[in-house]
Amino acid sequence: MATFLAPSLRPRFRALAASFVPETAAAAPAEWAALEALVERTLAGRPAQLRRRLALFIRVLDLVARLRLGRGLAALDEARRAGFLERVAAAPVPLLRRGVWGLRTLVMLGWYTQPSVTRAIGYRADPAGWDARR
Amino acid sequence: MTTVRCAVAIVGSGAGGGTVAQALAPLVADGKRVLVLERGPRFRDEDFTGRELEMAAALYADEGGFLTADGAMTLAFARGYGGSTIVYTGTSLIAPERVIRGWEVPGLDHADVERRSRKYSAENNVHLLEAERLNQNNRLFVEGATKAGFRAEQFPLNLRGCRGSSLCNLGCPNAAKLGTNRVQLPSAERQGVEVVTRAEVTRIEERRLHLVVSPRPAGGKGTDPEWAPGEYLVEADQVILAAGALGSPPLLLRSRLPGLPGGVGAGFTCHPAHILVAEHLRPIGNDVGHPKSFFVDRAAEEGYVLETCMYFPFITAKNLTGFGAPHSALMRAFPRLQMILVLACDKAVPGNRITVDRRGEPVVHYRFTPAVIDSMIRATRASARIFFAAGAVRVHAPSADPPLLEAWESDRVDQRIAARHFRTGTISISAAHLMGGCAMGHGAADSVTDAWGRVHGRPWLRVADASLFPDALEINPYLTIMALADRVAEGVLADQGAR
């Protein structure tokens, strides 16, 4: 099965991830590996057409960024990239909004399920419940 | 292909299937074989780790990411021994009289639903949680609701030995939640009912089910299936579909039984919901204790219900609008977040329905009506008032632009939260109360089954799950599913006795 994050797509995906979850810009290699593996695994269980559409959507975003801002996603500074994505996320065309929503959701899935990250934000749920707080 | 004969085959083991299985167990003593065919696995106690990622993947269809056809809403439903009773919070409410009356199903009256609901409430140890077991997230909700002029009510819960893990939606790690996986199914099995897990019914014919039993995947949670992996043909005198709104109607649709009522798949409702969060200055206990202990019921007046809730980091992140630094800042405030779940009471409308794709998989077509959007806006405004009254310094409202309301804006809630900001693809909306698709009613022209779940024109085929609901229930549905399933079982027993 073809991977979603082909080598040509990965830098653009990482640039998007850094805009969606700024902490990923400073992620350790192991954290990136975990994030991307989870994205791959999640998409592997979905129709191939969805993977193709998402990959195409990233390439279209990159192209539009080049045309409108003169640089691709990975080369844009953070502020300009975030502004660009916010405009797309608020676009009147539902498909564009849902595309951004889908990508951000994938990045958040890959990030906010990592134990180191959930610990860092202070999430402490424990099967032992109240006993674990005593 | 192996052929198996039985008196009754039950498809699904959730609130409906588990209830029917137990109620029909006496047939086994009469020498009749009763089978429960469950698509998901039978989990072991040690499988419930409470870890978000692995439990969501193990328990939920599409890992919890099943989307409506237009991608605008996520539908959550579980697969496993016990169905979605594995993952609910155990909230146990009896259907309102006005809702059952409004369904206008000849032969179904509220008194009967209430009587049966009370029976299962007693069986499942439904009670109010003791005051000292309530966490601060719930206490703040009551405090805020009271100050804001709303009446907060306590949820009756079906718990025994709750340790307050807060992990109900990932399957209780302490076996404290009394779903059908803990009560009705074990009781049925003790009496001789056979439950076959990892058993997917692919097609129905006249009194016959085509079935595929799958092996446990390498490293997968749960036990091996009770039957050897392979294809089976189950011949049954009676078939009961209890696979849920996204299980039973799709099975009927892909089976193309001749002469089925045309309403299969129609009338889908789901109580569209989203999670609201508010930030307090100090940490509050939101990730310990039972997460859903109180609610505000404004269904009759304004078409919404508010419930306390606590969700896990990814679900919370997904439900917050936007991204980038503001989103991250809110996530870093996780221990200081108060949460409320907003549910809109939708209505069955033409076009909101379940179909199947070329592979026979369910496809849900759902449009947010102006009334639903209106309900969500009102509910969001009410929640914002409750949050601020409880002392929150800022509220995240998806239907506001920008979505963060500061405390100094608390008197501008109506202006800031507005329907014009309700935009699919920007707001995360999800639903877990999946209803309709095999509605009860008078005849084949306007419904799929009669008031006892019997499919019109098919005396051997019944439905016993939330797909029976002709319209939204406007409360958490599991106790009503059990009550209706109890009626279905009564009908089967009457038929079997007459044979």
Chai-1 contact restraints between the chains, C-beta under 6 A:
chainA,res_idxA,chainB,res_idxB,connection_type,confidence,min_distance_angstrom,max_distance_angstrom,comment,restraint_id
A,F20,B,F323,contact,1.0,0.0,6.0,A-B,restraint_1
A,P22,B,A325,contact,1.0,0.0,6.0,A-B,restraint_2
A,P22,B,S328,contact,1.0,0.0,6.0,A-B,restraint_3
A,A82,B,G324,contact,1.0,0.0,6.0,A-B,restraint_4
A,P94,B,G425,contact,1.0,0.0,6.0,A-B,restraint_5
A,R97,B,G425,contact,1.0,0.0,6.0,A-B,restraint_6
A,R97,B,T426,contact,1.0,0.0,6.0,A-B,restraint_7
A,R98,B,G71,contact,1.0,0.0,6.0,A-B,restraint_8
A,R98,B,G425,contact,1.0,0.0,6.0,A-B,restraint_9
A,W101,B,G425,contact,1.0,0.0,6.0,A-B,restraint_10
A,R104,B,F323,contact,1.0,0.0,6.0,A-B,restraint_11
A,T105,B,K318,contact,1.0,0.0,6.0,A-B,restraint_12
A,M108,B,A317,contact,1.0,0.0,6.0,A-B,restraint_13
A,M108,B,K318,contact,1.0,0.0,6.0,A-B,restraint_14
A,L109,B,F314,contact,1.0,0.0,6.0,A-B,restraint_15
A,Y112,B,P313,contact,1.0,0.0,6.0,A-B,restraint_16
A,Y112,B,F314,contact,1.0,0.0,6.0,A-B,restraint_17
A,Y112,B,A317,contact,1.0,0.0,6.0,A-B,restraint_18
A,T113,B,E52,contact,1.0,0.0,6.0,A-B,restraint_19
A,T113,B,L53,contact,1.0,0.0,6.0,A-B,restraint_20
A,T113,B,F314,contact,1.0,0.0,6.0,A-B,restraint_21
A,T118,B,P313,contact,1.0,0.0,6.0,A-B,restraint_22
A,I121,B,M331,contact,1.0,0.0,6.0,A-B,restraint_23
A,I121,B,R332,contact,1.0,0.0,6.0,A-B,restraint_24
A,I121,B,F334,contact,1.0,0.0,6.0,A-B,restraint_25
A,G122,B,F334,contact,1.0,0.0,6.0,A-B,restraint_26
A,G122,B,P335,contact,1.0,0.0,6.0,A-B,restraint_27
A,Y123,B,P313,contact,1.0,0.0,6.0,A-B,restraint_28
A,Y123,B,F334,contact,1.0,0.0,6.0,A-B,restraint_29
A,R124,B,D287,contact,1.0,0.0,6.0,A-B,restraint_30
A,A125,B,S166,contact,1.0,0.0,6.0,A-B,restraint_31
A,A125,B,L167,contact,1.0,0.0,6.0,A-B,restraint_32
A,A125,B,D287,contact,1.0,0.0,6.0,A-B,restraint_33
A,P127,B,G50,contact,1.0,0.0,6.0,A-B,restraint_34
A,P127,B,S165,contact,1.0,0.0,6.0,A-B,restraint_35
A,P127,B,P173,contact,1.0,0.0,6.0,A-B,restraint_36
A,G129,B,R163,contact,1.0,0.0,6.0,A-B,restraint_37
A,G129,B,G164,contact,1.0,0.0,6.0,A-B,restraint_38
A,G129,B,S165,contact,1.0,0.0,6.0,A-B,restraint_39
A,G129,B,V288,contact,1.0,0.0,6.0,A-B,restraint_40
A,W130,B,G164,contact,1.0,0.0,6.0,A-B,restraint_41
A,R133,B,V288,contact,1.0,0.0,6.0,A-B,restraint_42
